[in-house]
Amino acid sequence: MNHNGSMISRRQFLGGAYGIGGIALASLLQEQGALATSERLATKHYDLTPKAPNGFGQAKAMISMFMQGGPSHIDLFDPKPELTKRDGQNFPGDIKYDDAAGASPEMMGSPWKFEKRGQCGMEVSELLPYFSKIVDDVTLIRSMHTGVNNHGQSIYALINGTALAGRPTLGSWVTYGLGSENQDLPAYVALTDPRGLPVLGVDNFSNGWLPSLYQATVIRPKEPRILNLEPPMSLKGEAQDRYLSFVQRLNKEHAEARPGETDLEARIQSFELAARMQLAAKDALDIDQESESTKRLYGLDNPACKEFGSRCLIARRLVERGVRFVSLFTGNQTWDHHSGIMASLPASCQYVDQPAAALVMDLKQRGLLDSTVVHWGGEMGRLPVIQNRAGGKNDRSKVGRDHNTYGFGMWVAGGGFKSGHIHGATDEFGHHAQVDVVNHYDYHATLMHLFGIDAKKLSFKRNGTDMRLVENPDARIVHQVLA
């Protein structure tokens, strides 16, 4: 029943007039203790309604494919002829090792062949045959730099702007600034790998100290992709409608008596979203609706990449329905090739190469690439020297490469980035970014600019201090990569 005493239908409820927020209110209060006192009350209301950018913004959504562990740039898309020429010689100068115990000064040229691809002539490794087909649609940044030489710190730098834990991730900032175009689906989604969470676990998609409304919703890598989406049999239909309407009224009265309680507001809104998702999420996640040609494009007929292809296809279905930010993760350190790189790097590439390229192609043919940023990259690259020579001087079957955060590569496409463009360069051995260096904070400032957000103005007041994604005063928008 509604507040006038008349009956409402399930469709009316799911349409947004009534919420599911009250379903867990009693247990919520019981488990989490008393609500905030008047001294803790906030003065601002937070929601996910769409918000206009404060400047021109071509990008409306972003899909980030995070290759956790550190893909070897010098074996994929940053060829080094001098390194190949001096293969087997000692590195001429200082080199920063992360694992000194397994370190070696012996240089190793890439064992894989490079060829110029596309009209732009971008040199790409034979390990990335599908990426080779989209080079004219991407910007390849060869001069990335974080300078914090371990996984955790460099991941934090790239996802939340600093080397510190506990801060909001990029997806949280974007949804905080712009809200969402679809109120029936989460604004920010994380698509995790069936092999496990990446290093740092849920920190990779945390809202930090932003209101919990801006944390990512996790979509599981296997069915059911969202747990508890279906109501129990005892609550289906009219029984659910009546129950939720009653509890929603209680929620509303309780919240009105405690204005500004952001944790409670966020939880009520999340439960209301859960109700609306009973219809919208089922549709968005149903890739069986796609044509057979689209499924083949993403490699769903190839066991080596079917899993990642399914997630890339889901990501496209989400952004075309108005989801603002989607993060896809590979499993824990699947690109961290300290040893056995001769076999493990090709396997990692095969897992993602076709689906990642398909995502760009598919967005482009649907007219969505111009408004959607696509990102591919990890938190670091690899060193130009051999690590872990366990097989002896003449056996490279077991060798690997150590971490390198001082110069590495990644690619971006769409959303206002240039097409068929190479930006920056590392030194002749691929160790340090030397030309047109892009620090993590420059990258973030550039992304926010493409969304129409001034990264130095978007802030959240915490303990009396204005906090931002981009805190470094030297951060710059990298205009050379913009279309």
C-alpha positions as CSV (number, residue, x, y, z in Angstrom):
1,M,0.0,0.0,0.0
2,N,1.1,3.6,-0.5
3,H,0.8,6.5,1.9
4,N,-2.8,7.0,0.8
5,G,-3.7,3.4,1.7
6,S,-4.1,2.2,-1.9
7,M,-2.4,-0.8,-3.4
8,I,0.6,-0.4,-5.7
9,S,1.8,-2.8,-8.3
10,R,5.2,-4.5,-8.5
11,R,5.9,-2.6,-11.7
12,Q,5.2,0.7,-10.0
13,F,7.5,-0.2,-7.2
14,L,10.3,-1.3,-9.5
15,G,9.9,1.9,-11.5
16,G,11.2,3.9,-8.7
17,A,8.3,5.3,-6.8
18,Y,9.0,3.0,-3.9
19,G,12.3,1.5,-2.5
20,I,13.7,-1.6,-1.2
21,G,15.8,0.3,1.3
22,G,13.9,-0.7,4.4
23,I,14.4,-4.4,3.9
24,A,17.5,-4.4,6.1
25,L,17.1,-1.3,8.1
26,A,16.5,-3.0,11.4
27,S,19.4,-5.3,11.1
28,L,21.5,-2.5,9.7
29,L,21.0,-0.4,12.9
30,Q,21.5,-3.4,15.1
31,E,24.7,-4.5,13.4
32,Q,26.3,-1.1,13.0
33,G,25.2,0.6,16.2
34,A,23.6,3.9,16.8
35,L,23.4,6.5,14.1
36,A,25.5,9.6,14.1
37,T,25.1,12.3,16.7
38,S,24.3,15.8,15.7
39,E,28.1,16.7,15.8
40,R,28.7,14.2,13.0
41,L,25.8,15.1,10.7
42,A,26.8,16.2,7.2
43,T,25.1,19.1,5.5
44,K,25.1,17.8,2.0
45,H,23.0,15.3,0.2
46,Y,24.7,12.8,-2.1
47,D,23.1,10.9,-5.0
48,L,23.9,9.4,-8.4
49,T,21.6,11.6,-10.5
50,P,23.4,12.8,-13.7
51,K,25.3,16.0,-13.2
52,A,26.6,18.4,-15.8
53,P,30.4,18.7,-16.2
54,N,31.9,22.1,-15.4
55,G,33.5,22.2,-18.8
56,F,33.3,20.6,-22.2
57,G,33.7,16.9,-21.8
58,Q,33.7,14.5,-24.7
59,A,33.9,11.4,-22.5
60,K,30.7,10.1,-20.9
61,A,32.0,6.7,-19.7
62,M,35.1,4.7,-19.1
63,I,36.1,1.1,-19.3
64,S,39.5,0.3,-17.7
65,M,41.2,-3.0,-18.4
66,F,43.8,-3.3,-15.6
67,M,46.5,-5.8,-16.3
68,Q,47.6,-6.4,-12.8
69,G,51.3,-7.4,-12.3
70,G,53.0,-5.3,-14.9
71,P,53.0,-6.2,-18.7
72,S,56.5,-6.1,-20.2
73,H,56.3,-3.0,-22.4
74,I,59.7,-3.8,-24.1
75,D,58.2,-7.1,-25.3
76,L,54.8,-5.8,-26.4
77,F,54.8,-2.3,-27.8
78,D,58.1,-0.5,-27.1
79,P,60.8,-2.2,-29.2
80,K,64.4,-1.5,-28.3
81,P,66.9,-2.2,-31.2
82,E,69.8,-1.2,-29.0
83,L,68.8,-3.6,-26.3
84,T,68.6,-6.4,-28.9
85,K,71.9,-5.4,-30.3
86,R,73.6,-5.6,-26.9
87,D,71.8,-8.7,-25.7
88,G,73.9,-10.6,-23.2
89,Q,76.0,-7.7,-22.2
90,N,75.9,-6.0,-18.8
91,F,73.7,-3.0,-18.4
92,P,75.8,0.2,-18.8
93,G,74.9,2.2,-15.8
94,D,72.7,2.1,-12.7
95,I,69.6,0.1,-12.6
96,K,66.9,-0.1,-10.0
97,Y,66.1,-3.7,-9.0
98,D,63.1,-4.6,-6.9
99,D,64.3,-8.1,-6.2
100,A,68.0,-7.8,-5.6
101,A,68.3,-11.5,-4.8
102,G,67.2,-12.6,-8.2
103,A,68.8,-9.6,-10.0
104,S,71.2,-9.8,-13.0
105,P,73.0,-7.0,-14.9
106,E,72.7,-9.0,-18.1
107,M,70.6,-7.3,-20.7
108,M,68.0,-9.3,-22.6
109,G,66.6,-8.1,-25.9
110,S,63.0,-9.1,-26.7
111,P,62.8,-12.6,-28.2
112,W,59.6,-11.6,-30.1
113,K,59.5,-9.9,-33.4
114,F,58.0,-6.4,-34.0
115,E,56.3,-5.1,-37.1
116,K,54.9,-1.7,-38.0
117,R,51.1,-1.9,-38.0
118,G,48.3,0.2,-39.4
119,Q,48.5,3.5,-41.3
120,C,50.2,5.1,-38.2
121,G,53.0,2.6,-38.4
122,M,53.0,1.7,-34.7
123,E,55.5,-1.1,-34.0
124,V,53.8,-3.9,-32.2
125,S,55.0,-7.3,-31.0
126,E,53.9,-10.6,-32.6
127,L,52.3,-11.4,-29.2
128,L,49.5,-8.9,-29.9
129,P,48.0,-9.8,-33.3
130,Y,44.6,-8.4,-32.4
131,F,45.9,-5.2,-30.9
132,S,47.7,-4.7,-34.2
133,K,44.3,-4.4,-35.9
134,I,43.2,-1.4,-33.8
135,V,46.4,0.7,-33.6
136,D,44.9,3.4,-35.8
137,D,42.2,3.9,-33.1
138,V,44.4,4.2,-30.0
139,T,47.0,6.5,-28.3
140,L,50.0,4.5,-27.1
141,I,51.7,6.2,-24.2
142,R,55.3,4.9,-23.9
143,S,56.4,7.3,-21.2
144,M,54.3,6.4,-18.1
145,H,55.9,6.8,-14.7
146,T,55.0,6.3,-11.1
147,G,58.4,5.8,-9.6
148,V,57.1,3.7,-6.7
149,N,58.7,0.3,-7.4
150,N,56.3,-2.3,-6.0
151,H,52.9,-3.5,-6.9
152,G,50.8,-2.0,-4.1
153,Q,52.2,1.5,-4.2
154,S,52.1,1.8,-7.9
155,I,48.6,0.4,-8.1
156,Y,47.5,3.0,-5.6
157,A,49.2,5.7,-7.6
158,L,47.3,4.7,-10.8
159,I,43.9,4.0,-9.2
160,N,43.6,6.7,-6.5
161,G,46.3,9.3,-7.2
162,T,48.8,8.6,-4.5
163,A,51.0,5.7,-3.2
164,L,48.8,5.6,-0.1
165,A,45.9,3.3,0.9
166,G,42.4,4.4,1.9
167,R,41.6,6.9,-0.8
168,P,38.8,6.9,-3.3
169,T,39.5,5.3,-6.7
170,L,39.2,6.9,-10.1
171,G,35.8,5.4,-10.7
172,S,34.5,6.7,-7.4
173,W,35.7,10.2,-8.3
174,V,34.1,10.2,-11.7
175,T,30.8,9.0,-10.4
176,Y,31.0,11.5,-7.5
177,G,31.5,14.3,-10.0
178,L,29.1,13.2,-12.7
179,G,26.6,10.7,-11.3
180,S,25.1,8.2,-13.6
181,E,22.9,8.2,-16.7
182,N,21.0,5.1,-15.6
183,Q,19.4,5.0,-12.2
184,D,18.5,1.3,-12.6
185,L,22.1,0.1,-12.8
186,P,25.1,0.8,-10.7
187,A,27.1,3.9,-11.7
188,Y,30.5,2.1,-11.0
189,V,31.0,-1.6,-11.7
190,A,34.0,-3.9,-11.0
191,L,34.3,-7.1,-13.1
192,T,36.6,-9.4,-11.3
193,D,38.7,-12.4,-12.6
194,P,37.7,-15.9,-11.7
195,R,41.3,-16.7,-10.7
196,G,41.0,-14.3,-7.8
197,L,41.2,-10.6,-6.8
198,P,44.3,-8.6,-7.9
199,V,46.8,-7.4,-5.4
200,L,45.2,-5.1,-2.8
201,G,41.9,-6.9,-3.2
202,V,38.8,-4.6,-2.9
203,D,41.0,-1.5,-2.5
204,N,41.1,-1.6,-6.3
205,F,37.5,-0.4,-6.5
206,S,37.0,1.3,-3.1
207,N,35.2,4.6,-2.4
208,G,37.7,5.4,0.3
209,W,36.3,8.2,2.4
210,L,33.8,9.3,-0.2
211,P,30.3,8.4,0.8
212,S,29.7,4.7,0.3
213,L,27.3,5.5,-2.5
214,Y,30.3,5.8,-4.7
215,Q,31.9,2.4,-4.2
216,A,31.9,-0.1,-7.1
217,T,29.3,-2.8,-7.4
218,V,31.1,-6.1,-8.0
219,I,29.8,-8.3,-10.8
220,R,31.1,-11.8,-10.3
221,P,33.0,-13.7,-13.1
222,K,30.5,-16.6,-13.0
223,E,26.8,-17.2,-12.6
224,P,25.0,-15.8,-10.7
225,R,27.0,-12.7,-11.5
226,I,25.1,-10.7,-8.9
227,L,24.1,-12.6,-5.8
228,N,20.7,-12.4,-4.3
229,L,19.3,-10.5,-7.2
230,E,16.1,-12.6,-7.2
231,P,13.8,-12.2,-4.1
232,P,13.0,-15.4,-2.1
233,M,9.9,-17.2,-3.1
234,S,8.1,-16.1,0.0
235,L,8.5,-12.4,-1.0
236,K,7.9,-12.5,-4.7
237,G,5.1,-10.6,-6.3
238,E,2.4,-8.8,-4.3
239,A,3.8,-9.8,-0.9
240,Q,7.1,-8.1,-1.7
241,D,5.3,-5.0,-2.9
242,R,3.3,-4.6,0.3
243,Y,6.2,-5.3,2.6
244,L,8.6,-3.0,0.8
245,S,6.1,-0.2,0.7
246,F,5.6,-0.4,4.4
247,V,9.2,-0.5,5.3
248,Q,10.1,2.3,2.9
249,R,7.7,4.5,4.8
250,L,9.4,3.6,8.0
251,N,12.8,4.3,6.4
252,K,11.6,7.7,5.2
253,E,10.4,8.8,8.6
254,H,13.6,7.5,10.2
255,A,15.8,9.3,7.7
256,E,13.9,12.6,7.9
257,A,14.4,12.6,11.7
258,R,18.2,12.3,11.1
259,P,19.1,14.6,8.2
260,G,22.6,14.4,6.7
261,E,23.3,10.8,7.9
262,T,25.2,9.9,4.7
263,D,25.9,6.2,5.6
264,L,22.2,5.6,6.1
265,E,21.3,7.5,3.0
266,A,23.8,5.5,0.9
267,R,22.5,2.2,2.2
268,I,18.9,3.1,1.6
269,Q,19.8,4.2,-1.9
270,S,21.7,1.0,-2.5
271,F,18.8,-1.2,-1.5
272,E,16.5,0.9,-3.7
273,L,18.9,0.3,-6.6
274,A,18.9,-3.4,-5.8
275,A,15.1,-3.4,-6.4
276,R,15.4,-1.7,-9.7
277,M,18.2,-4.0,-10.8
278,Q,15.9,-7.0,-10.6
279,L,14.9,-6.1,-14.1
280,A,17.7,-4.0,-15.5
281,A,20.7,-6.1,-14.4
282,K,19.3,-9.3,-15.8
283,D,19.0,-7.6,-19.2
284,A,22.4,-6.0,-19.1
285,L,24.2,-9.2,-18.1
286,D,22.5,-11.4,-20.6
287,I,25.1,-11.8,-23.4
288,D,23.0,-14.5,-25.0
289,Q,21.1,-11.7,-26.6
290,E,24.2,-10.9,-28.7
291,S,24.6,-12.1,-32.2
292,E,26.9,-15.0,-33.0
293,S,29.2,-12.7,-35.0
294,T,29.5,-10.4,-32.0
295,K,30.3,-13.4,-29.7
296,R,33.0,-14.5,-32.2
297,L,34.4,-11.0,-32.3
298,Y,35.1,-11.1,-28.6
299,G,36.5,-14.7,-28.8
300,L,33.7,-16.4,-27.0
301,D,34.4,-19.4,-29.3
302,N,38.0,-19.5,-28.1
303,P,38.6,-21.3,-24.7
304,A,41.8,-19.3,-24.2
305,C,40.0,-16.0,-24.0
306,K,36.3,-16.8,-23.6
307,E,36.2,-15.7,-20.0
308,F,37.8,-12.3,-20.5
309,G,35.8,-11.8,-23.7
310,S,32.6,-12.4,-21.8
311,R,33.5,-9.6,-19.3
312,C,34.5,-7.2,-22.1
313,L,31.2,-7.8,-23.8
314,I,29.4,-7.2,-20.5
315,A,31.3,-4.0,-20.1
316,R,30.1,-2.8,-23.5
317,R,26.5,-3.7,-22.6
318,L,26.8,-1.7,-19.4
319,V,28.2,1.5,-20.8
320,E,25.7,1.5,-23.7
321,R,23.0,1.5,-20.9
322,G,24.4,4.5,-19.1
323,V,26.8,3.0,-16.6
324,R,29.6,5.6,-16.0
325,F,32.7,3.5,-15.1
326,V,33.6,-0.1,-15.5
327,S,36.8,-1.7,-14.3
328,L,38.0,-5.1,-15.5
329,F,40.7,-6.8,-13.6
330,T,43.0,-9.7,-14.3
331,G,43.9,-12.1,-11.5
332,N,46.5,-11.7,-8.8
333,Q,49.9,-10.9,-10.5
334,T,49.0,-12.7,-13.7
335,W,51.4,-10.3,-15.5
336,D,54.1,-10.4,-12.9
337,H,56.7,-12.4,-14.9
338,H,59.8,-12.6,-12.7
339,S,60.5,-16.0,-14.2
340,G,59.3,-18.2,-17.1
341,I,58.4,-15.2,-19.2
342,M,59.0,-17.1,-22.4
343,A,55.8,-19.1,-21.8
344,S,53.8,-17.0,-19.3
345,L,53.8,-13.7,-21.3
346,P,52.3,-15.3,-24.5
347,A,49.6,-17.0,-22.4
348,S,48.7,-13.7,-20.7
349,C,48.5,-11.9,-24.0
350,Q,46.3,-14.6,-25.5
351,Y,43.9,-14.3,-22.6
352,V,43.1,-10.6,-23.2
353,D,44.3,-9.6,-26.7
354,Q,41.4,-10.5,-28.8
355,P,38.7,-9.4,-26.4
356,A,40.4,-6.0,-25.7
357,A,40.7,-5.3,-29.4
358,A,37.1,-6.4,-29.9
359,L,35.9,-4.0,-27.3
360,V,37.3,-1.0,-29.2
361,M,36.0,-2.3,-32.5
362,D,32.6,-2.9,-31.1
363,L,32.3,0.4,-29.4
364,K,33.4,2.1,-32.6
365,Q,30.9,0.4,-34.9
366,R,28.1,1.3,-32.5
367,G,29.1,4.9,-32.3
368,L,30.1,4.7,-28.7
369,L,33.9,5.0,-28.9
370,D,33.9,8.8,-29.2
371,S,32.2,9.1,-25.8
372,T,33.8,6.1,-24.1
373,V,37.4,6.1,-22.8
374,V,39.0,2.6,-23.1
375,H,42.2,1.9,-21.1
376,W,44.5,-1.0,-21.2
377,G,47.6,-1.3,-18.9
378,G,49.1,-2.3,-15.6
379,E,50.8,-0.6,-12.7
380,M,54.3,-1.0,-14.1
381,G,56.5,-2.5,-16.9
382,R,59.5,-4.7,-16.7
383,L,63.3,-4.2,-16.6
384,P,65.6,-4.7,-19.7
385,V,67.8,-7.2,-17.8
386,I,67.4,-10.8,-16.9
387,Q,66.0,-12.0,-13.6
388,N,66.2,-15.5,-12.2
389,R,68.7,-17.3,-14.4
390,A,67.9,-20.6,-12.9
391,G,68.7,-22.7,-16.0
392,G,72.3,-21.6,-16.3
393,K,74.1,-19.2,-18.7
394,N,72.8,-20.8,-21.9
395,D,69.2,-21.5,-20.9
396,R,66.7,-18.7,-21.0
397,S,63.6,-20.9,-20.7
398,K,63.1,-20.0,-17.0
399,V,64.2,-16.3,-17.0
400,G,62.0,-13.3,-16.3
401,R,62.1,-9.6,-15.8
402,D,61.9,-7.5,-12.6
403,H,59.6,-4.6,-11.9
404,N,60.0,-1.2,-13.6
405,T,57.8,1.8,-12.7
406,Y,60.3,4.4,-14.0
407,G,59.2,4.0,-17.6
408,F,56.5,1.8,-19.1
409,G,53.6,1.8,-21.5
410,M,49.8,1.6,-21.8
411,W,47.2,2.4,-24.4
412,V,44.0,4.4,-24.4
413,A,41.3,4.9,-27.0
414,G,38.2,6.9,-27.5
415,G,36.6,9.6,-25.4
416,G,38.7,12.4,-26.9
417,F,42.1,10.8,-27.2
418,K,44.0,10.9,-30.5
419,S,43.8,8.0,-32.9
420,G,46.9,6.3,-34.2
421,H,49.2,8.3,-32.0
422,I,52.4,7.4,-30.1
423,H,53.3,9.7,-27.2
424,G,56.6,9.9,-25.3
425,A,59.5,7.5,-25.2
426,T,61.7,5.6,-22.8
427,D,65.5,5.5,-23.0
428,E,67.3,3.2,-25.5
429,F,66.9,0.3,-23.1
430,G,63.4,0.9,-21.9
431,H,64.3,1.6,-18.3
432,H,63.4,5.3,-17.8
433,A,60.7,7.5,-19.4
434,Q,62.7,10.3,-21.0
435,V,60.6,12.1,-23.6
436,D,57.2,13.7,-22.7
437,V,56.9,11.9,-19.4
438,V,53.4,11.2,-18.2
439,N,53.2,10.8,-14.4
440,H,50.1,9.1,-12.9
441,Y,48.8,12.5,-11.7
442,D,49.2,13.9,-15.3
443,Y,47.2,10.9,-16.6
444,H,44.4,11.5,-14.0
445,A,44.3,15.3,-14.8
446,T,44.0,14.5,-18.5
447,L,41.2,11.9,-17.9
448,M,39.2,14.3,-15.8
449,H,39.6,17.0,-18.4
450,L,38.1,14.7,-21.0
451,F,35.1,14.1,-18.7
452,G,34.7,17.9,-18.4
453,I,35.9,18.0,-14.8
454,D,38.6,20.3,-13.5
455,A,40.7,17.9,-11.3
456,K,42.0,20.7,-9.2
457,K,38.5,21.9,-8.4
458,L,36.6,18.6,-7.8
459,S,37.0,18.1,-4.1
460,F,35.5,16.5,-1.0
461,K,35.8,18.1,2.4
462,R,37.2,15.7,4.9
463,N,38.0,16.8,8.5
464,G,37.9,20.4,7.3
465,T,40.3,19.8,4.3
466,D,39.4,19.8,0.7
467,M,40.6,16.4,-0.7
468,R,41.1,15.7,-4.4
469,L,42.0,12.9,-6.8
470,V,44.9,15.1,-8.1
471,E,46.8,16.6,-5.2
472,N,50.2,17.2,-6.9
473,P,50.4,21.0,-7.8
474,D,52.6,20.1,-10.8
475,A,49.9,17.9,-12.4
476,R,49.2,18.9,-16.0
477,I,46.8,18.0,-18.8
478,V,48.7,16.2,-21.5
479,H,47.3,18.1,-24.4
480,Q,49.5,16.3,-26.9
481,V,47.4,13.1,-26.6
482,L,44.0,14.9,-27.1
483,A,42.2,14.8,-30.4
